[in-house]
Amino acid sequence: MVHQDPYTSDRSYYECRDCGSRATAERTPAACPDCGGRVRNIGVPRE
């Protein structure tokens, strides 16, 4: 049986793959505001 987490965030959490800086945003940032690196959404499960 598969269980789903009922939690739904109202914001997305992003982390820079280069410098590790974290931020929240309503839309996916084009780049890290600190170093210009690529960001990924860390508010989603990774399995």
C-alpha positions in Angstrom: 0.0 0.0 0.0 1.3 3.4 -1.0 1.0 6.3 1.5 1.0 9.9 0.5 2.1 12.7 2.8 -0.9 15.1 3.2 1.4 18.1 3.8 1.3 20.7 1.0 3.5 23.7 1.2 2.3 27.1 0.2 5.9 28.0 -0.9 8.6 26.2 -2.7 12.0 25.9 -1.1 15.1 26.1 -3.3 18.7 25.3 -2.8 21.7 26.3 -4.9 23.6 23.3 -6.2 26.9 25.3 -6.2 27.0 27.3 -2.9 24.3 25.6 -0.9 22.3 28.8 -0.3 18.6 28.3 0.4 15.6 30.5 -0.3 11.8 30.4 -0.7 10.0 31.6 -3.7 6.6 31.4 -5.4 8.3 30.8 -8.8 11.4 28.9 -9.7 14.3 31.3 -9.6 16.4 31.5 -12.8 19.6 31.4 -10.8 20.9 31.6 -7.2 20.7 35.2 -6.0 24.1 34.8 -4.2 26.3 33.1 -6.8 24.3 32.8 -10.0 24.4 29.0 -9.8 21.7 26.4 -10.7 18.9 25.9 -8.1 16.7 22.9 -7.3 13.4 22.6 -5.6 14.1 20.9 -2.2 10.4 21.1 -1.1 9.5 17.9 -3.0 10.2 14.3 -2.0 13.2 12.5 -3.6 12.9 8.7 -3.7 
